[in-house]
């Protein structure tokens, strides 16, 4: 249940956030399964969460945000923001 709460919290934070240069750089789309697995494992390892079974699932929120329409809409109103 803790992982579900963290995903919901992260989703809300990402939706409320302002675009940040480079945040989504290197984030693969979820449909690219092997890149997704590798990216999630590397991100968890970089945060000292190797072996944490909830970490990769939480990172799915980042992927969904980076590929989502709400981020695209935010970028459309920010002059000079990279897509």
N, C-alpha and C positions, 0 to 999 in steps of 0.2 A: 504493500500500500504506500510506503514511503516514496517509492519510485514514481507512482502515479501522481502523488501530490507535487513532487518536484517537477514533473513534466507539465502539469497544469500551471504551476507558478512560473516556470520558464516561458511557457507559451504566452501567458499574460504579459510578462516583462518584454518579450520580443515584440508583441503587438503594440505595446505602449511606447516602445523605444523610437528614437530618431535614427535615421540611417547613419552608419559609422563606416568610414572609408576602410575598405579591405576586410570587413567582417566576414563576408561570404566567400572571399577568395579561397579557392581550393576545396570548397564544400561540394562534394559530388551530389548529383541528383539521386534520389533513392532507387530509381529504376536501374542504376548501374550497380548491381549487387556486389561485385568483387571490390570495386572502388569504395563503396559504402562500408563494407566490412573493414577494409584496411584503414580507411579514414577514421572510423569510430574507435578502433583499437588504438591507433596512434594518438588520437585526442585524449583518450582515457589514460594512456601511459604517460603522456606529457603532463597530466594533472595529478599524477601519483595514484591513479585509481586502477592500476592493472589488477585484473582478477575480480573487480567489482561487476557483478552481473547486471546491475541496473544502469550503469554508466552508458553503455552503448545505446540502450533504449531511450535514455534521456536526450542523447545527442540527435535522435530522430527529429526532435522539435526544431533544432537548428537547421537541419536539412529542409524540413517542411517550410520554415520561415523563409529561408534563402530562395526557395523555388516558388514561394507563394505570391498571391496577388496583392496582399496588403503591403509587402515590401516594395513591390513594383510600383504601387500607387504612391508610396512615400517618396520613392526616388523620382517619380515624375514631377513632383512639386519642389524638389530641392535642386536649385541651379548647380550644374557642374558635378552632380553626384554620378558615380560610375555604376553601371548596371551589372 
